[in-house]
Amino acid sequence: QVQLVESGGGLVQAGGSLRLSCAASGLTFSRNPMGWFRQVPGKEREFVTAISWSVGSTYYADSVKGRFSIFIDNAKNTVYLQMNSLKPEDTAVYFCAAGRNGGFLSRLRSEYPYWGQGTQVTVSS
């Protein structure tokens, strides 16, 4: 049974940084791609970034490229989202997601059957 638990959200001023964590169980990073998505009320959940441990690749939305980074600590079974130079428009609930066993790197929500509960990130101007 796959479980994903996010933490690390909070309130930060514009220009600041936050690191989100996603503790994963029931999966293997070498076989399951991992992603982060975000959602604001009234809008669809949007792709932020994804990582494939097996092929050593990452993929970023244009809106966060150069500011956010995704990485894995395999020993801790945890995926991280480091967010720097935060902007008010980054305010959202951030969700960790896991792809299918043997799946590929994707920005599509439909490729991620497993989701965490989300953590709120608020960036004040």
Secondary structure, DSSP 4 states (H G I P E B T S, - for coil): --EEEEE--EEEETT--EEEEEEEESS-TTTS-EEEEEE-TTS--EEEEEEETTTTEEEE-TTTTTTEEEEEEGGGTEEEEEE-S--GGG-EEEEEEE--TT----S-GGG--EE---EEEEEE-
